[in-house]
Amino acid sequence: MEKKENETFLNNNEKIEGLVQPISKKQMKRMKDREEWQKKKKEIKKRRKERQKERKKKEREEKEKQLKEHPELVIEEKKIYNKSRKERNEEFINKSKNGIKIIIDCDFENLMNEKSNISMCRQISEIYSINRHSKNPFNLILYNVGDFLYNNLQKNSFEKWLGIKVYKKGEFENFDKFIIEVLYKDCKNLEEEKKKIYYLSADSENTINELDSNNVYIIGGIVDRNKYKGLSYNKAKELKINHGKFPIGEFLQLHSSKVLTTNHTFAILDKFNTNHDWKEAFMSIIPKRKLDEGKDESENNE
């Protein structure tokens, strides 16, 4: 009995000593890093809200300008407003079904950490929102969606989204099967059909000046902070399909990072598909911090 009491006393003593032990430098650094990250997180959230607010303001101003310049659009707006939700949904589904096919290639989940994967999910949600409010919506496809992204999209109730198809990783044996079974169901010559598919890449020597309704355009779905050089270009080579870049250098220069996010790339395609003006699309979507309007030439990046 006395032995047990002594053991209990020693154990309690050890616990007490453990509680009063000084915090190590490593623990202090972790605590400091955690506090700094929490502050940074709040600042990022604040900046994101400000950017969204600015973008919505810009869209409102642009819409008001268009309505002033083209009074006939006011009548069209009223027609749309007077339609029921069901009618608007049906109209959107029909338009997107007949729209240009845009694929978000999500086959890069293993190259991103959890934070980047969550960011990718947020970007896809924004892409859907852009497409949903577009005058000329695309036929939007998510290809090779991994488990993490799929589960996060489920949290956003993507099953209720209209005009979008989601294909999980492993649903098709390879990309050729995907072409035959989804993209070109009446495929007679696979090599010929592949010539109609373009992977957007800054490293491409080809420039995309127009969007062809018979073609398919692929955007790499990755948040990589420019870590993986030539990723989209190499993927196009691997899939044995075409590649192309935006004609950014013909209109302006990017003086900071050349990387455009997946949602910005999609937004540029949407703007150009509506207004057929590359410069307007670039100027309205690319963040101001990246722009250097004083020069005429630049390297391009999607």
C-alpha positions as CSV (number, residue, x, y, z in Angstrom):
1,M,0.0,0.0,0.0
2,E,2.8,2.3,1.0
3,K,4.6,1.5,-2.2
4,K,1.6,2.4,-4.3
5,E,1.2,5.7,-2.5
6,N,4.9,6.5,-3.2
7,E,4.4,5.6,-6.9
8,T,1.3,7.8,-7.1
9,F,3.2,10.6,-5.4
10,L,6.1,10.3,-7.9
11,N,3.7,10.2,-10.9
12,N,1.9,13.3,-9.7
13,N,5.3,15.0,-9.1
14,E,6.3,14.2,-12.6
15,K,3.1,15.7,-14.0
16,I,3.6,18.9,-11.9
17,E,7.2,19.1,-13.1
18,G,6.0,18.7,-16.7
19,L,3.6,21.6,-16.3
20,V,6.2,24.0,-15.0
21,Q,8.9,23.1,-17.5
22,P,9.9,26.1,-19.6
23,I,8.7,26.2,-23.3
24,S,11.4,25.2,-25.7
25,K,12.6,27.6,-28.5
26,K,11.0,25.2,-31.1
27,Q,7.6,25.4,-29.3
28,M,7.9,29.2,-29.0
29,K,8.6,29.4,-32.8
30,R,5.6,27.2,-33.6
31,M,3.4,29.4,-31.4
32,K,4.7,32.5,-33.0
33,D,4.2,31.1,-36.5
34,R,0.7,30.1,-35.6
35,E,-0.2,33.5,-34.3
36,E,1.3,35.2,-37.4
37,W,-0.6,32.8,-39.7
38,Q,-3.9,33.6,-38.0
39,K,-3.2,37.4,-38.5
40,K,-2.2,36.8,-42.1
41,K,-5.3,34.6,-42.7
42,K,-7.6,37.4,-41.5
43,E,-5.7,39.9,-43.8
44,I,-6.0,37.5,-46.8
45,K,-9.7,37.1,-46.1
46,K,-10.1,40.9,-45.9
47,R,-8.3,41.5,-49.2
48,R,-10.3,38.8,-50.9
49,K,-13.5,40.5,-49.9
50,E,-12.2,43.8,-51.1
51,R,-11.3,42.3,-54.5
52,Q,-14.7,40.7,-54.8
53,K,-16.4,44.0,-53.9
54,E,-14.2,45.8,-56.5
55,R,-15.0,43.2,-59.2
56,K,-18.7,43.5,-58.6
57,K,-18.5,47.2,-58.7
58,K,-16.6,47.1,-62.0
59,E,-19.1,44.6,-63.4
60,R,-22.0,46.9,-62.4
61,E,-20.4,49.9,-64.0
62,E,-19.6,48.0,-67.2
63,K,-23.2,46.8,-67.4
64,E,-24.6,50.3,-66.9
65,K,-22.2,51.6,-69.6
66,Q,-23.4,48.9,-72.0
67,L,-27.1,49.6,-71.3
68,K,-26.5,53.3,-72.0
69,E,-24.6,52.7,-75.2
70,H,-27.1,50.0,-76.4
71,P,-30.7,50.9,-75.3
72,E,-32.0,47.8,-77.0
73,L,-30.3,45.7,-74.3
74,V,-32.6,47.2,-71.7
75,I,-35.6,45.5,-73.3
76,E,-33.6,42.2,-73.4
77,E,-32.7,42.6,-69.7
78,K,-36.4,43.1,-68.9
79,K,-37.3,40.0,-70.9
80,I,-34.8,37.9,-68.9
81,Y,-36.0,39.4,-65.6
82,N,-39.6,38.5,-66.4
83,K,-38.8,34.9,-67.0
84,S,-39.4,32.3,-64.2
85,R,-36.5,30.6,-62.5
86,K,-37.4,27.4,-64.3
87,E,-37.3,29.1,-67.7
88,R,-34.0,30.8,-66.9
89,N,-32.5,27.5,-65.8
90,E,-33.7,25.7,-68.9
91,E,-32.3,28.5,-71.1
92,F,-28.9,28.3,-69.4
93,I,-28.7,24.5,-69.7
94,N,-29.5,24.7,-73.4
95,K,-26.9,27.5,-74.0
96,S,-24.2,25.7,-72.1
97,K,-24.9,22.4,-73.8
98,N,-24.3,24.1,-77.1
99,G,-21.4,26.2,-75.9
100,I,-17.7,25.8,-76.5
101,K,-16.3,22.9,-74.4
102,I,-13.9,24.1,-71.6
103,I,-12.2,21.4,-69.5
104,I,-10.6,22.1,-66.1
105,D,-8.0,19.4,-65.8
106,C,-8.0,18.5,-62.1
107,D,-5.3,15.8,-62.4
108,F,-2.8,17.7,-60.2
109,E,-4.2,17.0,-56.7
110,N,-1.1,15.1,-55.6
111,L,1.1,18.1,-56.5
112,M,-0.7,20.4,-54.1
113,N,-0.9,20.6,-50.3
114,E,-4.2,20.8,-48.5
115,K,-4.3,24.6,-48.5
116,S,-3.8,24.7,-52.3
117,N,-6.4,22.0,-52.9
118,I,-8.9,24.1,-50.9
119,S,-8.0,27.1,-52.9
120,M,-8.5,25.1,-56.1
121,C,-12.0,24.2,-54.9
122,R,-12.8,27.8,-54.3
123,Q,-11.6,28.8,-57.8
124,I,-13.8,26.1,-59.3
125,S,-16.8,27.5,-57.4
126,E,-16.0,30.9,-58.8
127,I,-15.6,29.5,-62.4
128,Y,-19.0,27.9,-62.1
129,S,-20.5,31.3,-60.9
130,I,-18.9,33.1,-63.8
131,N,-20.3,30.6,-66.3
132,R,-23.7,30.7,-64.6
133,H,-24.0,34.4,-65.1
134,S,-22.4,34.5,-68.6
135,K,-24.3,35.6,-71.7
136,N,-22.6,32.9,-73.7
137,P,-21.9,30.1,-71.2
138,F,-19.4,27.4,-71.9
139,N,-20.0,23.7,-71.8
140,L,-18.0,23.2,-68.6
141,I,-16.3,19.9,-67.7
142,L,-14.2,19.0,-64.7
143,Y,-11.9,16.1,-65.6
144,N,-9.9,13.7,-63.4
145,V,-11.3,15.1,-60.1
146,G,-9.5,13.5,-57.1
147,D,-11.1,12.5,-53.8
148,F,-10.1,15.6,-51.8
149,L,-11.4,18.0,-54.4
150,Y,-14.6,15.9,-55.0
151,N,-15.4,15.8,-51.3
152,N,-14.9,19.6,-51.0
153,L,-17.1,20.2,-54.0
154,Q,-19.8,18.1,-52.3
155,K,-19.6,20.5,-49.4
156,N,-20.5,23.2,-51.9
157,S,-23.5,21.1,-53.2
158,F,-22.0,20.8,-56.7
159,E,-24.6,18.1,-57.5
160,K,-27.1,21.0,-57.8
161,W,-24.9,23.0,-60.2
162,L,-26.3,23.4,-63.8
163,G,-24.5,23.1,-67.1
164,I,-21.4,21.3,-65.7
165,K,-20.2,17.7,-65.9
166,V,-17.8,16.2,-63.2
167,Y,-15.7,13.1,-64.0
168,K,-13.8,11.5,-61.1
169,K,-10.2,10.3,-61.5
170,G,-10.2,6.8,-62.8
171,E,-13.5,6.9,-64.6
172,F,-11.7,6.5,-67.9
173,E,-8.9,4.2,-68.8
174,N,-7.0,7.1,-70.4
175,F,-7.6,10.5,-72.1
176,D,-8.3,8.9,-75.5
177,K,-11.2,7.0,-74.0
178,F,-12.5,10.3,-72.6
179,I,-12.3,11.9,-76.0
180,I,-14.3,9.0,-77.6
181,E,-16.9,8.6,-74.9
182,V,-17.4,12.3,-73.9
183,L,-15.9,14.9,-76.2
184,Y,-16.5,13.5,-79.6
185,K,-19.0,10.6,-79.3
186,D,-19.2,10.3,-83.1
187,C,-15.4,10.0,-83.4
188,K,-14.3,8.3,-86.6
189,N,-10.6,9.4,-86.5
190,L,-9.1,9.9,-83.1
191,E,-5.9,11.6,-84.4
192,E,-8.1,14.2,-86.3
193,E,-10.2,14.9,-83.3
194,K,-7.1,15.4,-81.2
195,K,-6.2,18.3,-83.5
196,K,-9.2,20.2,-82.2
197,I,-8.1,20.0,-78.6
198,Y,-5.9,22.8,-77.1
199,Y,-4.2,22.9,-73.8
200,L,-3.6,26.5,-72.6
201,S,0.0,26.9,-71.7
202,A,2.3,30.0,-71.3
203,D,5.2,27.9,-72.7
204,S,3.5,27.2,-76.0
205,E,4.9,28.8,-79.2
206,N,1.3,28.9,-80.6
207,T,-1.0,31.9,-80.0
208,I,-4.8,31.5,-79.7
209,N,-6.3,34.5,-81.4
210,E,-9.9,33.2,-81.7
211,L,-12.1,30.6,-80.0
212,D,-13.5,28.0,-82.4
213,S,-16.8,26.4,-81.4
214,N,-15.6,23.1,-82.9
215,N,-12.5,23.1,-80.6
216,V,-12.1,22.1,-77.0
217,Y,-9.9,24.2,-74.6
218,I,-8.2,22.8,-71.5
219,I,-7.1,24.8,-68.4
220,G,-4.8,23.2,-65.9
221,G,-6.5,23.1,-62.5
222,I,-3.6,23.7,-60.2
223,V,-2.5,26.2,-57.5
224,D,1.3,25.9,-57.9
225,R,2.8,29.4,-57.2
226,N,4.8,28.8,-60.4
227,K,6.7,25.9,-58.8
228,Y,6.1,23.5,-61.7
229,K,7.7,24.9,-64.9
230,G,6.1,23.8,-68.2
231,L,3.5,21.6,-66.5
232,S,0.6,22.4,-68.9
233,Y,3.0,22.3,-71.9
234,N,4.3,18.9,-70.9
235,K,0.8,17.6,-70.3
236,A,-0.3,18.6,-73.8
237,K,2.8,16.7,-75.2
238,E,2.0,13.7,-73.0
239,L,-1.7,13.6,-74.3
240,K,-0.5,14.3,-77.9
241,I,-2.8,17.3,-78.3
242,N,-2.3,20.9,-79.4
243,H,-1.3,23.7,-77.1
244,G,-1.7,27.5,-77.2
245,K,-1.3,30.7,-75.2
246,F,-3.2,34.0,-74.9
247,P,-2.0,36.9,-77.1
248,I,-1.2,38.9,-73.9
249,G,2.1,40.3,-75.3
250,E,0.3,42.0,-78.2
251,F,-1.6,44.2,-75.8
252,L,0.3,44.6,-72.5
253,Q,3.1,43.5,-70.2
254,L,2.9,41.6,-66.9
255,H,5.6,43.2,-64.7
256,S,5.2,40.9,-61.7
257,S,4.5,37.1,-61.7
258,K,3.5,35.8,-65.1
259,V,1.2,33.2,-63.5
260,L,-2.6,33.6,-63.9
261,T,-4.9,31.6,-61.7
262,T,-7.2,29.0,-63.1
263,N,-10.3,31.2,-62.4
264,H,-8.7,34.2,-64.0
265,T,-7.9,32.2,-67.2
266,F,-11.5,31.0,-67.4
267,A,-12.8,34.6,-66.8
268,I,-10.6,35.9,-69.6
269,L,-12.0,33.2,-72.0
270,D,-15.6,34.2,-70.9
271,K,-14.9,37.9,-71.5
272,F,-13.4,37.3,-74.9
273,N,-16.2,34.9,-75.8
274,T,-18.7,37.7,-75.0
275,N,-17.0,40.8,-76.3
276,H,-14.4,39.4,-78.8
277,D,-11.8,41.9,-77.5
278,W,-8.6,40.5,-76.0
279,K,-7.4,43.7,-74.5
280,E,-10.6,44.4,-72.7
281,A,-10.6,40.9,-71.4
282,F,-7.1,41.1,-70.1
283,M,-7.5,44.6,-68.6
284,S,-10.8,43.7,-66.8
285,I,-9.6,40.4,-65.3
286,I,-5.8,40.5,-64.8
287,P,-5.0,42.0,-61.3
288,K,-3.7,45.6,-61.5
289,R,-0.6,44.6,-59.6
290,K,0.5,42.5,-62.5
291,L,0.0,45.1,-65.2
292,D,2.5,47.3,-66.9
293,E,0.6,49.2,-69.5
294,G,3.6,51.3,-70.5
295,K,5.1,48.6,-72.6
296,D,3.8,46.7,-75.6
297,E,5.5,43.4,-75.4
298,S,5.6,40.7,-72.8
299,E,5.9,37.0,-72.1
300,N,2.6,35.3,-71.9
301,N,1.1,33.0,-69.3
302,E,-2.2,31.3,-68.6
